[in-house]
Amino acid sequence: MSADYLARPRARPPMVVAALWMVGSLFSFSAMAVAVRELSEDIGTFQLLTIRSAIGLLVISALLTRYGWKKIRSDNLKLHLARNLVHFGGQFGWFFAIGFIPLAAVFAIEFTVPLWTMMFAALLLGERISTSRRLAVLLGVIGILVIVRPGWSALHPASLVMLLGAIAYALSHTLTKKLTGVDSPLCILFYMMLVQLPLGLVPALFDWTTPQPEHWPWLAIIGMTGLTAHYCMVRALLLADATVVVPLDFLRLPFIALVGYLLYGEQLDGFLVAGAALILVGNGMNILAERRKQC
């Protein structure tokens, strides 16, 4: 073994890098949730989705002007369209539910996504469902059931909307994984904003509220985190299977529960701690198993 080889820094395993990208996604989604909660009483869901897409499209267009519009060339426009139709449904369920039920409840229902993702990935991508992946999802779901115990706001109509949104998210994640093999992250994000802008704009025009100066900082956060959250997610999916990446998103639940407690006085108790511990253990075991396979 040469001295040059020994001196060369060892690259991080892809699974670790994917996990780091998901940390970026975690913080982005959490910041977006707070911004949506702050605006939900004044601005409608469709309008929030419209402004989010408009800001994102402006930022991506500026990047493409600098780095070249050829990056959005794609032979998969039908797949982009399908991915963004179902993703828009997921986004609507998420934005809508945040205005009616606790933040941790929204995220807990959303975290049925790995169950649906596992099924969609097996059906559409041919991904293998390993024992470690099954265990990560199982412990995650048990942790969520511990947190969302009977007596919480699970029966609110917004919860059903969020559950349908979770199924839409799962199909969207699976189609995103399929697109990462052929198109760049910038290309995927560009078509996401381009397709979803008119989807939100048309219904928003029937109940449009002119944003006030105090609204714009929160709207800017929604627009920017909408980009960074999905960019980080796409980068993670480039490095690991969908059924590995999506369970990492469980980590958002204990974090957003803490945010809800600190900002809005939402209940934080031992059930949350126990459920979060199960989620963390499941993810940790899955990451270690995947790292052993790559060594």
Secondary structure, 3 states (H helix, E strand, C coil): CCHHHHHCCCCCCHHHHHHHHHHHHHHHHHHHHHHHHHHCCCCCHHHHHHHHHHHHHHHHHHHHHHHCHHHHCCCCHHHHHHHHHHHHHHHHHHHHHHCCCCHHHHHHHHCCHHHHHHHHHHHHHCCCCCHHHHHHHHHHHHHHHHHCCCCCCCCCHHHHHHHHHHHHHHHHHHHHHHHHCCCCHHHHHHHHHHHHHHHHHHHHHHHCCCCCHHHHHHHHHHHHHHHHHHHHHHHHHHHCCHHHHHHHHHHHHHHHHHHHHHHHCCCCCHHHHHHHHHHHHHHHHHHHHHHHHHC
